[in-house]
């Protein structure tokens, strides 16, 4: 069997009836090799066959011979364990890995390098669920902070994966995906890892995210781990801001991460906007709840002021959102390679 690219996007689903809860287009697919049985195939994918044998049978009953044998070269759906995180794997006909969370058109991640191999990143986009953040009007359409922070976060996740990182998306929406519209539709169905409904109370929301990240951090103890928080700022309409970064005052690694990303933005502005000075900063902001209470070294990124017309051009244009994700990734790679 051709090599299956294993870039890891960690998605945990809770379910009682697997096939009823998830469409098969959202499940990972693997191609059976010569000699594969159900037990060996599941074990190779990191799935406990003693717990998920029946799930596998239910998903693939039309392609199982005599109730237990697999056909060589046939594609089989993998059950989603309810008690662990699993990679989403593409079939062997594609150069890359498909991740349904990015949406149908953007789901395929092509490998670019292994420069982030061994690194784990936790990504949090601001607001979500019952809290859209600041809302504003663009061409008679209401837009909200959380949708743009989430879109940049998805693009960032895809970039990080393409360089070999493991990525946990902490706040996520299963049906948004990466979107290329300027006015992103507002919804309220975001959840927090693993599948937690986001509470209305602000402190409870923040605590929920901190708890999710810290639990994963302890489970992955000993690995290189970083947290990236993406926010869209909300200030007065007349206040135009460049992208800026926060870190914890006592975290040397967090400061270095913020500085490396900041340096990348400084270079990019000189290259693409040589007649304008980049005024974004990186500084400590330990009083922010997420900065103060999360365990991984982290940087908190403000990508622009949603109420300012100039900043709106940066935030609303999908090409600009993609550029933000790429520039952040370049800074992240620089940070990882300089450790």
C-alpha positions in Angstrom: 0.0 0.0 0.0 1.3 3.4 -0.9 2.4 5.5 2.1 -0.5 7.2 3.9 0.5 10.6 5.1 -0.1 10.9 8.8 -0.4 14.5 9.7 -2.5 14.6 12.9 -5.5 16.8 13.5 -7.0 15.7 16.8 -10.8 15.5 16.8 -12.7 13.8 19.5 -16.3 12.8 19.0 -18.7 11.5 21.6 -21.4 9.2 20.3 -23.6 6.3 21.3 -24.7 5.2 17.9 -21.7 5.9 15.6 -23.2 5.3 12.3 -26.3 7.3 13.1 -24.4 10.3 14.5 -21.8 10.8 11.8 -22.0 10.7 8.1 -19.5 8.4 6.5 -17.9 11.3 4.6 -16.6 12.6 8.0 -14.8 9.3 8.9 -11.2 8.4 8.2 -10.6 5.9 5.4 -7.9 3.3 5.1 -7.1 0.8 2.3 -6.7 -2.8 3.3 -3.3 -4.4 2.4 -2.7 -8.1 1.6 -3.0 -10.1 4.7 -4.9 -7.5 6.7 -7.6 -8.7 9.0 -9.9 -6.5 11.0 -7.9 -6.8 14.2 -4.5 -6.1 12.5 -5.9 -3.2 10.4 -7.4 -1.5 13.5 -4.3 -2.0 15.5 -2.2 -0.4 12.8 -4.4 2.7 13.0 -4.1 2.9 16.7 -7.6 1.7 17.4 -8.4 -0.9 20.1 -10.1 -3.8 18.2 -11.5 -5.2 21.4 -13.6 -2.1 21.8 -14.3 -1.1 18.2 -14.6 -4.4 16.3 -18.4 -4.2 16.1 -18.3 -0.6 15.1 -16.0 -1.5 12.2 -18.3 -4.3 11.1 -21.3 -1.9 11.2 -19.6 0.7 9.1 -18.2 -1.7 6.5 -20.6 -4.7 6.4 -21.0 -4.4 2.6 -17.3 -5.0 2.1 -16.6 -7.7 4.6 -16.5 -11.3 3.2 -18.1 -14.0 5.2 -18.7 -11.6 8.1 -15.0 -11.2 9.0 -12.6 -11.1 6.0 -11.3 -8.0 4.3 -10.7 -7.5 0.6 -7.3 -6.4 -0.4 -7.2 -2.9 -2.0 -10.7 -2.0 -0.8 -11.3 1.2 1.2 -12.7 0.8 4.7 -14.1 3.3 7.1 -12.5 3.6 10.5 -14.7 3.9 13.6 -14.1 6.9 15.8 -13.1 5.9 19.3 -15.1 7.8 21.9 -12.3 7.6 24.5 -9.3 8.9 22.6 -8.1 11.3 20.0 -7.4 9.9 16.5 -5.9 11.2 13.3 -8.1 11.6 10.2 -6.3 9.8 7.4 -6.8 10.1 3.6 -6.9 7.3 1.1 -3.9 6.4 -0.9 -5.0 8.0 -4.1 -4.2 11.5 -2.8 -1.0 13.2 -2.0 -1.9 14.3 1.5 -4.5 13.9 4.2 -8.1 15.0 4.3 -9.5 16.7 7.4 -13.3 17.2 7.2 -13.1 20.1 9.7 -11.6 22.3 7.0 -14.6 21.9 4.7 -15.1 19.8 1.6 -13.1 22.1 -0.8 -10.3 22.8 1.6 -10.0 19.4 3.4 -6.9 18.1 1.7 -3.6 19.0 3.4 -0.6 18.6 1.1 2.7 18.0 3.0 5.1 20.8 2.5 7.9 19.8 5.0 8.6 18.1 8.2 10.0 21.2 9.9 7.4 21.0 12.7 7.7 17.2 13.3 7.4 16.5 17.0 5.7 19.8 17.8 2.2 20.0 19.3 0.0 23.1 19.0 -3.2 24.0 20.7 -5.3 26.6 18.8 -8.0 28.7 20.5 -10.1 31.2 18.5 -11.8 33.9 20.5 -15.4 33.9 21.5 -17.8 31.4 19.9 -21.0 29.6 20.8 -23.3 32.0 22.6 -20.7 34.7 22.5 -20.1 36.1 19.0 -17.8 38.9 20.3 -18.1 42.3 18.8 -20.6 42.7 15.9 -20.3 45.2 13.1 -22.1 46.0 9.8 -20.4 45.4 6.5 -22.5 46.3 3.4 -25.7 46.0 5.4 -24.6 42.5 6.7 -23.9 41.8 10.3 -20.4 40.3 10.9 -19.0 39.0 14.2 -15.5 38.7 15.7 -15.7 35.0 16.4 -16.2 33.9 12.8 -13.1 35.6 11.5 -10.9 34.5 14.4 -12.1 30.9 13.7 -11.4 31.2 10.0 -7.9 32.4 10.6 -7.4 29.6 13.1 -8.5 26.9 10.7 -6.1 28.3 8.1 -3.3 28.4 10.7 -4.1 24.8 11.6 -3.9 23.7 8.0 -0.5 25.4 7.6 0.9 23.9 10.7 -0.3 20.4 9.7 1.4 20.8 6.3 4.8 21.1 8.1 4.3 18.0 10.2 2.9 19.4 13.4 0.2 17.8 15.6 -2.7 20.2 16.1 -5.6 20.4 18.6 -8.3 22.8 17.6 -9.9 23.7 20.9 -12.8 25.8 19.7 -14.3 24.3 16.6 -17.3 24.2 14.3 -18.0 21.0 12.4 -19.9 22.6 9.6 -18.1 25.9 8.9 -14.8 24.9 7.4 -12.4 27.4 5.7 -14.6 30.0 4.0 -13.7 32.4 1.2 -16.5 34.9 1.6 -15.9 38.4 2.9 -19.0 38.5 5.1 -18.9 35.2 7.1 -22.3 33.9 8.2 -22.8 34.0 12.0 -23.9 30.9 13.9 -23.8 29.6 17.5 -22.9 25.9 17.2 -19.2 26.1 18.1 -18.0 23.6 20.8 -15.0 23.2 22.9 -12.8 20.1 22.9 -13.8 17.4 23.2 -17.5 18.1 22.4 -18.5 20.5 25.2 -21.3 23.0 24.8 -19.9 26.5 25.4 -21.5 28.1 28.4 -23.0 31.6 28.4 -21.1 32.9 31.4 -17.8 34.5 30.4 -15.6 33.1 33.2 -17.1 29.6 32.7 -16.3 29.9 29.0 -12.7 30.8 29.6 -12.2 28.2 32.4 -13.6 25.5 30.0 -10.9 26.4 27.5 -8.2 26.5 30.0 -9.2 23.1 31.4 -9.2 21.5 28.0 -5.8 22.8 27.1 -4.2 22.0 30.5 -5.6 18.4 30.4 -4.1 17.8 27.0 -0.8 19.5 28.0 -0.4 17.1 30.9 -1.3 14.1 28.8 1.5 15.1 26.3 4.0 16.0 29.0 7.5 15.8 27.7 6.7 16.9 24.2 7.3 20.4 22.7 3.9 22.1 23.2 2.7 25.6 22.4 -0.6 27.4 22.6 -1.8 30.0 20.0 -4.8 32.1 20.8 -6.4 34.1 17.9 -8.6 37.1 18.5 -10.1 40.0 16.6 -9.9 43.2 18.6 -12.8 45.6 19.1 -12.0 49.2 19.7 -13.2 52.6 18.5 -14.0 52.8 14.8 -11.2 55.3 14.2 -8.5 53.2 15.8 -6.5 51.3 13.1 -4.1 48.7 14.6 -1.5 46.3 13.3 -1.3 42.7 14.4 0.1 42.5 17.9 1.0 39.8 20.4 0.8 39.1 24.1 2.7 36.6 26.3 3.0 35.7 30.0 5.6 38.0 31.7 7.3 35.0 33.4 7.4 32.7 30.3 10.7 32.9 28.4 9.4 30.4 25.8 6.2 32.4 25.4 8.1 35.6 24.9 10.4 34.0 22.4 7.4 32.6 20.5 5.7 36.0 20.4 8.9 37.7 19.4 9.6 35.2 16.5 6.1 35.7 15.1 6.4 39.5 15.5 9.8 39.5 13.7 8.2 37.6 10.9 5.5 40.2 10.5 8.1 43.0 10.6 10.0 41.4 7.7 6.8 40.8 5.8 5.6 44.4 6.1 9.0 45.6 4.9 8.7 43.3 1.9 5.0 43.9 1.0 4.4 47.4 2.3 7.9 49.1 2.2 6.4 52.6 2.5 4.6 51.9 5.7 6.1 51.1 9.1 4.8 48.1 10.9 3.6 49.2 14.4 2.5 45.9 15.9 4.0 45.0 19.2 4.7 42.0 21.5 4.3 42.5 25.2 3.4 40.7 28.4 -0.3 40.6 29.4 -0.4 38.2 32.3 -3.7 39.6 33.6 -5.7 38.0 30.7 -7.4 34.8 31.9 -6.1 32.5 29.2 -2.5 33.9 29.4 -2.5 33.6 33.2 -4.0 30.1 33.6 -2.9 27.9 30.7 0.2 25.7 31.1 1.8 25.7 27.6 4.0 28.5 26.6 1.8 30.7 24.5 1.1 33.8 22.4 -2.1 35.7 22.2 -2.7 37.2 18.8 -4.9 40.2 18.0 -5.3 40.3 14.2 -7.1 43.7 13.8 -10.0 45.9 14.9 -13.2 44.7 13.4 -14.8 48.1 13.8 -12.1 50.0 11.9 -12.6 50.2 8.1 -8.9 49.7 7.3 -8.6 46.8 9.6 -11.8 45.3 8.1 -10.0 45.0 4.7 -7.3 42.9 6.4 -9.8 40.7 8.2 -12.6 40.4 5.6 -10.5 39.6 2.6 -9.9 35.8 2.5 -6.5 36.3 0.9 -5.4 38.4 3.8 -6.7 35.9 6.3 -4.6 33.3 4.4 -1.6 35.5 4.5 -2.0 36.0 8.3 -2.0 32.2 8.8 1.1 31.8 6.6 3.0 34.6 8.4 2.1 33.3 11.8 3.2 29.8 10.7 6.6 31.1 9.5 7.1 32.7 12.9 6.1 29.5 14.6 8.5 27.4 12.5 11.3 29.9 13.2 10.6 29.6 17.0 10.5 25.8 16.8 13.8 25.6 14.9 15.6 28.0 17.2 14.9 26.1 20.4 
